[in-house]
Amino acid sequence: MRMLFSIKTYRSFFSLISLLLVLQPTQAADILDGLMLALTFDEGGGDAVADKSGQGNDAKVDGNAKWIDGKIGGGFQFDGKTWVVAPHIPFNDKDFTIQFWVKSDMLSGAEEVVFSQHELNSKNLSLHLRLYSTGKVRLGYYSNDLDTDAGLVKKGAWHNLTFCVDNGKKTRTIYVDGEMAKKVPAAEKYLGKKGDTIIGGWNRVDKGRGKAYQVYMGAVDEVRVWHRALSPDQIQLSMKTEMPVEAKGKLAHLWSQIKRSSF
């Protein structure tokens, strides 16, 4: 019985290794290509959040740092008075994909902005990725927004949200947990050229708030930004992949971090 188990185990192991050897270069390259920001929130302490993309877009905690167990490794808990600020990443006139894990408390009100970049209160100049207490998700440019149906995001549960903009194909798409939730033609591009990249709220100082507007309360993990539109397969792969210490030029290391759900 023990020998039979061992033979099956070794066969499964070598089959998996063979599969990895075939797929490793292509799939690892798929995830790294165009990666501009990768915040893993694995620090576990302090006010610095390292960018693992290799692009140097390190972030800082503005407020009370609360490090927690995340979806993959460590995570960060937002209390409605804290946000994480990274440098400006250009999105204007570009294809892009933004992806992160959230576990929302949905306590701050009907609307919570998880990710934003604000230039002006004008059409296509204020990027905001928003959750609603109804479970709806928004990809907003300001007066040019895309909403999913309600009921897709549940309070207190981990969900992966991916926002994909393909200007070449003129489409905007929202994915929830790797499944397409909404896709529409996009005649107009995002045009903002200024503003920090903020996780945890919306930098709308015009609203008279000391910090963020429509603040987010809940957990966040694995915030990633690409300067390209990911395919559905690449989105699924990224959901299962833990970013390496330095992603740039580390394909083998990246592949080694892909979750081994079959073991």
C-alpha positions as CSV (number, residue, x, y, z in Angstrom):
1,M,0.0,0.0,0.0
2,R,2.8,2.4,0.9
3,M,4.7,1.5,-2.2
4,L,1.7,2.1,-4.4
5,F,1.1,5.5,-2.8
6,S,4.8,6.3,-3.3
7,I,4.7,5.3,-7.0
8,K,1.5,7.5,-7.6
9,T,3.1,10.4,-5.8
10,Y,6.3,10.2,-7.8
11,R,4.4,9.9,-11.0
12,S,2.3,12.9,-10.2
13,F,5.4,14.9,-9.2
14,F,7.4,14.1,-12.3
15,S,4.3,14.8,-14.5
16,L,3.9,18.2,-12.9
17,I,7.7,19.0,-13.3
18,S,7.4,18.1,-17.0
19,L,4.5,20.4,-17.4
20,L,6.3,23.2,-15.6
21,L,9.3,22.8,-17.9
22,V,7.1,23.2,-20.9
23,L,5.0,26.1,-19.7
24,Q,7.5,28.1,-17.6
25,P,9.0,30.6,-20.0
26,T,5.8,31.5,-21.8
27,Q,3.5,31.9,-18.8
28,A,6.0,33.6,-16.6
29,A,6.8,36.1,-19.4
30,D,3.1,36.7,-19.8
31,I,2.8,37.9,-16.2
32,L,5.9,40.1,-16.2
33,D,5.5,41.8,-19.6
34,G,4.4,45.4,-19.0
35,L,4.2,45.1,-15.2
36,M,4.5,48.6,-13.7
37,L,3.4,48.1,-10.1
38,A,3.3,45.0,-7.8
39,L,2.5,45.6,-4.1
40,T,2.4,42.3,-2.2
41,F,2.0,43.8,1.3
42,D,4.3,41.1,2.7
43,E,6.3,43.6,4.8
44,G,4.5,42.8,8.0
45,G,5.4,46.1,9.6
46,G,6.6,49.7,9.1
47,D,5.2,52.4,6.7
48,A,7.0,51.3,3.5
49,V,5.4,49.1,0.8
50,A,7.9,47.8,-1.7
51,D,7.1,47.7,-5.4
52,K,8.1,44.2,-6.6
53,S,7.7,45.0,-10.3
54,G,11.2,46.2,-10.6
55,Q,10.0,49.7,-11.8
56,G,10.7,51.5,-8.5
57,N,7.2,52.6,-7.7
58,D,7.5,52.1,-4.0
59,A,4.6,53.2,-1.8
60,K,4.2,54.7,1.6
61,V,1.5,54.3,4.3
62,D,-0.3,57.6,5.1
63,G,-2.1,56.8,8.4
64,N,-2.2,53.8,10.7
65,A,-0.4,50.8,9.3
66,K,-2.2,47.5,10.0
67,W,-0.6,44.5,8.6
68,I,-2.6,41.3,8.3
69,D,-2.7,37.9,6.7
70,G,-3.7,38.5,3.1
71,K,-5.0,36.3,0.3
72,I,-1.5,35.5,-0.8
73,G,1.0,36.0,2.1
74,G,0.6,39.2,3.9
75,G,-2.0,41.9,3.4
76,F,-3.1,45.3,4.6
77,Q,-6.2,46.4,6.5
78,F,-7.7,49.9,5.7
79,D,-9.5,51.6,8.5
80,G,-11.1,54.5,6.6
81,K,-8.5,57.0,7.8
82,T,-5.5,55.5,6.1
83,W,-4.3,55.1,2.5
84,V,-1.3,53.8,0.7
85,V,0.3,56.2,-1.8
86,A,2.5,55.2,-4.7
87,P,4.0,57.6,-7.4
88,H,2.0,58.6,-10.5
89,I,1.8,55.9,-13.1
90,P,0.7,57.1,-16.5
91,F,-2.6,55.7,-17.8
92,N,-3.5,58.4,-20.3
93,D,-3.9,57.2,-23.9
94,K,-2.6,53.8,-22.8
95,D,-3.8,50.2,-22.6
96,F,-3.7,49.1,-19.0
97,T,-4.8,46.4,-16.5
98,I,-5.3,46.9,-12.7
99,Q,-5.8,44.0,-10.5
100,F,-6.1,43.4,-6.7
101,W,-7.7,41.3,-4.0
102,V,-10.2,42.9,-1.6
103,K,-12.1,41.8,1.4
104,S,-14.5,44.7,2.1
105,D,-16.1,45.5,5.4
106,M,-18.5,47.8,3.5
107,L,-19.0,49.9,6.6
108,S,-18.0,53.4,5.4
109,G,-21.1,54.1,3.3
110,A,-22.7,53.2,0.0
111,E,-19.6,53.8,-2.0
112,E,-15.9,52.9,-1.4
113,V,-13.0,53.7,-3.7
114,V,-10.2,51.1,-3.5
115,F,-7.8,52.5,-6.1
116,S,-7.6,56.0,-7.6
117,Q,-5.6,58.6,-9.4
118,H,-7.1,62.1,-9.5
119,E,-6.1,65.1,-11.6
120,L,-9.3,67.2,-11.9
121,N,-13.0,67.0,-11.4
122,S,-13.6,66.8,-15.1
123,K,-14.5,64.1,-17.6
124,N,-11.9,61.4,-18.1
125,L,-9.5,63.1,-15.6
126,S,-10.1,61.2,-12.4
127,L,-9.6,57.4,-12.4
128,H,-11.4,55.6,-9.6
129,L,-12.1,51.9,-9.0
130,R,-15.1,51.7,-6.7
131,L,-17.2,49.2,-4.7
132,Y,-20.8,49.7,-3.7
133,S,-22.6,48.3,-0.7
134,T,-24.9,46.6,-3.2
135,G,-21.9,44.5,-4.4
136,K,-21.6,46.4,-7.6
137,V,-18.1,47.4,-9.1
138,R,-17.2,50.5,-11.1
139,L,-14.4,51.5,-13.4
140,G,-14.7,55.2,-13.4
141,Y,-13.0,58.0,-15.4
142,Y,-15.3,60.8,-14.0
143,S,-18.5,61.3,-16.0
144,N,-17.5,58.3,-18.1
145,D,-18.0,55.1,-16.0
146,L,-18.6,51.4,-16.4
147,D,-20.6,49.5,-13.8
148,T,-21.2,45.8,-13.2
149,D,-24.5,44.3,-12.0
150,A,-25.1,44.3,-8.2
151,G,-24.4,41.3,-5.9
152,L,-21.0,40.3,-7.3
153,V,-18.9,41.3,-4.2
154,K,-19.9,40.0,-0.8
155,K,-19.1,41.6,2.5
156,G,-16.2,39.9,4.4
157,A,-15.2,37.6,1.5
158,W,-12.0,37.8,-0.6
159,H,-12.7,38.8,-4.2
160,N,-10.3,39.4,-7.1
161,L,-11.1,42.5,-9.1
162,T,-9.5,43.1,-12.5
163,F,-10.0,46.2,-14.7
164,C,-8.8,46.0,-18.3
165,V,-8.7,48.8,-20.8
166,D,-7.8,48.0,-24.4
167,N,-7.7,51.2,-26.5
168,G,-6.7,49.3,-29.6
169,K,-9.9,47.3,-29.5
170,K,-11.8,50.2,-27.9
171,T,-13.1,48.1,-25.0
172,R,-13.3,48.3,-21.2
173,T,-13.8,45.2,-19.1
174,I,-14.3,44.4,-15.5
175,Y,-13.6,40.9,-14.2
176,V,-14.7,39.6,-10.8
177,D,-12.9,36.5,-9.5
178,G,-11.5,35.9,-12.9
179,E,-14.8,35.9,-14.7
180,M,-16.0,38.7,-17.1
181,A,-18.6,40.8,-15.3
182,K,-19.0,43.6,-17.8
183,K,-17.6,44.6,-21.1
184,V,-18.5,47.6,-23.2
185,P,-17.1,49.6,-26.2
186,A,-14.9,52.5,-25.1
187,A,-14.9,55.4,-27.5
188,E,-13.1,57.7,-25.1
189,K,-9.7,57.2,-23.4
190,Y,-8.6,58.1,-19.9
191,L,-6.7,61.4,-20.2
192,G,-5.4,62.2,-16.7
193,K,-1.6,63.0,-16.6
194,K,-1.2,63.9,-12.9
195,G,-2.0,62.5,-9.4
196,D,-0.5,60.0,-7.1
197,T,-1.6,56.4,-7.3
198,I,-3.7,55.8,-4.2
199,I,-5.0,52.7,-2.6
200,G,-7.7,53.2,0.1
201,G,-9.7,56.2,-1.1
202,W,-10.2,59.0,-3.7
203,N,-8.1,62.2,-3.4
204,R,-11.0,64.6,-3.8
205,V,-9.8,67.6,-1.8
206,D,-12.7,69.6,-3.3
207,K,-15.0,67.7,-1.0
208,G,-13.6,69.3,2.0
209,R,-12.1,66.2,3.5
210,G,-8.8,66.1,5.3
211,K,-7.8,63.0,3.4
212,A,-9.6,60.6,1.0
213,Y,-13.2,60.8,-0.2
214,Q,-15.3,57.6,-0.4
215,V,-12.7,55.9,1.8
216,Y,-12.3,52.1,1.7
217,M,-12.6,50.0,4.8
218,G,-11.4,46.4,4.5
219,A,-8.4,44.3,3.4
220,V,-6.4,44.6,0.3
221,D,-3.7,42.3,-1.2
222,E,-1.6,41.9,-4.4
223,V,-2.2,45.3,-6.1
224,R,-0.8,45.0,-9.7
225,V,-0.7,47.4,-12.7
226,W,0.3,46.6,-16.2
227,H,0.7,48.9,-19.2
228,R,-1.2,46.5,-21.4
229,A,-4.5,44.7,-21.6
230,L,-4.2,41.2,-20.1
231,S,-6.0,38.3,-21.7
232,P,-8.6,36.3,-19.7
233,D,-6.0,33.5,-19.4
234,Q,-3.3,35.9,-18.1
235,I,-5.8,37.3,-15.6
236,Q,-6.5,33.8,-14.3
237,L,-2.8,33.0,-14.1
238,S,-2.0,36.2,-12.2
239,M,-4.7,35.5,-9.6
240,K,-2.8,32.3,-8.7
241,T,0.7,33.8,-8.8
242,E,2.8,35.3,-6.0
243,M,5.1,38.0,-7.2
244,P,8.8,37.4,-6.5
245,V,11.1,39.7,-4.5
246,E,12.3,41.4,-7.8
247,A,10.1,40.5,-10.7
248,K,12.3,42.0,-13.4
249,G,14.3,39.3,-15.1
250,K,13.4,36.6,-12.5
251,L,11.2,34.3,-14.6
252,A,12.3,31.1,-12.9
253,H,11.7,32.6,-9.5
254,L,8.3,33.9,-10.5
255,W,7.2,30.5,-11.8
256,S,8.4,28.8,-8.6
257,Q,5.9,31.0,-6.7
258,I,2.8,29.9,-8.6
259,K,0.4,28.3,-6.2
260,R,0.7,24.5,-6.3
261,S,-3.0,23.8,-5.7
262,S,-2.5,20.2,-7.0
263,F,-0.2,19.3,-4.0
